Amino acid sequence: MECLGFNKLPEGCVSIILSLTSPPDACKSSLVSPMFRAAAESDVVWERFLPADYHDILCRLVEPLVCSSRKELFLRLCDPILIDGGSKSFRLDKWSGKKSYLLSARELSITWSNDPMYWSWRSTPESRFSHVAELRTMCWLEIHGKMRTQMLSPNTKYGAYLIMKISNRAYGLDLMPSEISVEVSNSTQSSHVRGEMKMGGWSLSLETSLNGEGDEEVRMSLREVKGYHLKAGLIIEGIEVRPKDSRK
């Protein structure tokens, strides 16, 4: 019996097969033939690449999206977009469709951040959020963030990252040994670090690991553990939680 080639398969069957691959593979397959292109563009394929709760995410957008196809929706969600009244940013990894979040500084618990003697809140064109928090001067630094694991993609290793910038007037930050911890229910991961502080653009600081499984509260924190000397010039945009194998 003669083997049936892929080009002889119905378009619907090819779409189902492509939906079991990955977004990059689906895009590459569109170069094979006009039939493959039609199959790779179908909503059947890109519905599979979208997260199961994407309808809920769309309801949380600050600005609604109008898209003509599931592929267009997927690609639009690969760019950071504000949700939950602008307190968080959401995006999909374009290679895997995994979910990432950036919790804004307003969404975090920063010690004494409401006291203008120690912290100032200001806008900056470099941030996607309306305000960032800038450390004026203080001798104690403690930052906490939390979210539910249900918000994350299942069966995925995540890292937590402090998104920050160091201002030109900064001092005391290079001497700051800190403790990083991530707690899920009764399990806590922690480590002591001395962060590398760089002048200029937004930097990634703390990193740790968690799984996007179940529905538990994840608590992330960065604490100065000793020293208590004066420091200033740290600008906090937020904490990003993204897949550890995500390609920036």
C-alpha positions in Angstrom: 0.0 0.0 0.0 1.4 3.4 -0.9 2.1 5.6 2.1 0.0 8.8 2.4 2.2 11.9 2.4 1.6 14.9 4.7 0.5 16.9 1.6 -2.3 14.4 1.0 -3.7 14.8 4.5 -6.8 16.9 5.0 -6.0 20.4 6.2 -7.9 19.8 9.5 -5.6 16.8 10.3 -2.5 18.9 9.6 -3.8 21.6 11.9 -4.3 19.1 14.7 -0.8 17.8 14.2 0.8 21.3 14.2 -1.1 22.2 17.3 0.9 19.5 19.1 4.2 21.2 18.2 5.3 24.7 19.2 4.7 28.3 17.9 8.0 28.5 16.1 7.5 25.1 14.4 4.0 26.1 13.3 5.4 29.3 11.7 8.1 27.4 10.0 5.7 24.8 8.6 3.8 27.5 6.7 6.7 27.6 4.3 6.2 24.0 3.2 3.1 24.6 0.9 0.0 26.7 0.6 -2.0 23.9 2.3 0.4 23.9 5.2 0.3 27.7 5.4 -3.5 27.6 5.7 -3.3 24.8 8.4 -0.6 26.7 10.3 -2.7 29.9 10.4 -5.8 28.2 11.6 -7.4 28.9 15.0 -7.2 25.2 15.8 -3.4 25.5 16.1 -3.1 28.8 17.9 -6.0 28.1 20.3 -3.8 25.2 21.6 -0.8 27.5 22.1 -2.8 30.0 24.2 -3.1 29.4 27.9 -6.2 27.6 29.1 -7.3 30.7 31.1 -6.7 33.3 28.3 -10.3 34.4 28.4 -9.9 35.4 32.1 -6.7 37.2 31.2 -8.4 39.1 28.4 -11.0 40.3 30.9 -8.3 41.7 33.1 -6.6 43.8 30.4 -6.4 47.6 31.0 -6.9 48.2 27.3 -9.0 45.6 25.4 -7.5 43.8 22.4 -9.3 43.4 19.1 -7.8 40.5 17.1 -9.0 38.8 13.9 -7.5 35.4 14.7 -6.1 33.3 17.5 -2.6 33.7 16.0 -2.9 37.5 16.1 -4.0 37.3 19.7 -1.1 35.0 20.6 1.4 37.4 19.0 -0.2 40.4 20.6 0.1 38.7 24.0 3.8 38.1 23.5 4.3 41.8 24.0 4.0 43.0 27.7 0.5 44.3 28.4 -1.0 45.8 31.5 -3.6 43.9 33.6 -5.4 44.3 36.9 -5.8 48.1 36.7 -2.2 48.6 35.7 -0.7 46.9 38.8 0.8 44.0 36.8 2.2 43.3 33.4 1.5 40.1 31.5 3.1 38.4 28.5 3.5 35.1 26.8 6.8 33.6 25.9 6.8 33.5 22.1 8.7 30.2 21.9 6.6 28.2 24.3 3.4 30.1 25.1 4.3 30.0 28.8 3.0 32.9 31.0 5.1 35.6 32.6 4.1 38.4 35.0 5.7 41.5 36.3 4.4 42.8 39.6 4.7 46.5 39.8 6.4 48.3 42.7 2.9 49.4 43.8 1.9 45.7 44.0 4.9 44.9 46.4 5.3 45.5 50.1 8.3 47.7 50.5 9.3 48.7 54.0 8.5 52.4 54.7 7.6 53.0 51.1 4.8 55.3 52.1 7.1 57.6 54.0 8.4 60.3 51.7 11.5 60.7 53.9 12.7 57.3 52.7 11.0 56.6 49.4 9.6 58.6 46.5 7.1 57.5 43.9 7.6 58.9 40.4 6.9 58.2 36.8 9.6 57.4 34.2 9.3 56.8 30.5 11.5 53.7 30.8 8.8 51.8 32.9 5.6 50.3 31.6 4.0 51.2 34.9 2.7 54.6 36.0 5.1 54.8 39.0 8.3 53.3 40.2 9.7 53.5 43.7 13.1 55.3 44.3 15.0 54.9 47.6 15.9 58.3 49.0 17.9 57.1 52.0 17.5 54.5 54.7 19.5 51.8 56.5 17.0 48.9 56.2 15.8 47.4 52.9 13.0 44.8 52.7 10.9 44.0 49.7 8.1 41.4 49.5 5.8 40.2 46.7 3.2 37.5 46.4 1.0 35.7 43.9 -0.9 32.4 43.4 0.7 29.5 41.6 -2.6 29.1 39.7 -1.6 32.2 37.7 1.4 30.4 36.3 1.8 27.8 33.5 1.7 24.2 34.8 4.7 21.9 34.8 7.0 24.8 34.4 10.1 25.9 36.3 9.9 29.7 37.1 12.5 32.2 38.3 11.7 35.4 40.3 13.6 38.5 39.3 13.9 41.9 40.9 13.6 44.5 38.1 15.5 47.6 39.2 17.8 50.5 38.2 20.6 52.3 40.0 20.5 56.1 39.8 23.5 58.3 39.4 23.2 59.5 43.0 23.3 56.0 44.4 25.5 55.0 47.4 25.8 52.1 49.8 24.2 49.5 47.6 27.5 47.7 46.7 28.0 46.8 50.4 24.5 45.3 50.8 24.6 41.5 51.5 21.0 40.3 51.1 18.8 37.2 51.6 16.5 36.0 48.9 13.7 33.7 49.7 10.7 32.1 47.9 8.1 30.4 50.0 5.3 28.1 48.7 3.0 26.9 51.6 5.4 25.4 54.1 8.3 25.0 51.7 10.9 27.8 51.7 13.9 28.3 49.4 16.4 30.9 50.5 20.0 32.0 49.7 22.3 34.8 50.6 23.7 37.0 47.9 25.7 40.1 47.3 24.1 41.6 44.3 26.2 43.1 41.4 25.0 46.7 41.2 25.4 48.4 37.8 24.9 52.0 36.9 22.4 52.6 34.1 19.7 50.5 32.5 17.2 48.1 34.1 18.9 45.1 35.6 17.9 41.6 36.8 18.8 40.9 40.4 17.5 38.0 42.5 16.8 34.6 41.0 15.3 31.5 42.5 13.0 28.6 41.5 9.3 27.6 41.8 6.9 25.4 40.0 3.7 26.6 38.4 1.5 23.8 39.9 -1.5 23.7 42.2 -3.1 26.8 43.7 -0.9 28.0 46.5 0.4 31.4 47.6 4.0 32.2 46.6 5.8 34.7 48.7 9.0 36.3 47.4 11.3 38.5 49.4 14.6 40.3 49.4 16.0 41.4 52.7 19.2 43.1 53.8 20.5 40.7 56.5 23.3 42.7 58.0 25.1 46.0 57.8 22.3 48.5 58.3 24.3 51.3 56.7 22.8 54.2 54.8 22.0 53.6 51.2 20.2 55.4 48.4 19.4 55.5 44.7 17.8 52.1 44.2 14.8 52.4 41.7 12.3 49.5 41.9 10.0 48.7 38.9 8.8 45.4 40.3 9.4 41.7 40.5 9.1 39.6 37.4 8.1 35.9 37.5 8.9 34.1 34.2 9.9 30.6 33.0 13.5 29.9 33.6 14.1 28.8 30.1 12.5 31.8 28.6 14.4 33.6 25.8 14.5 37.3 26.4 
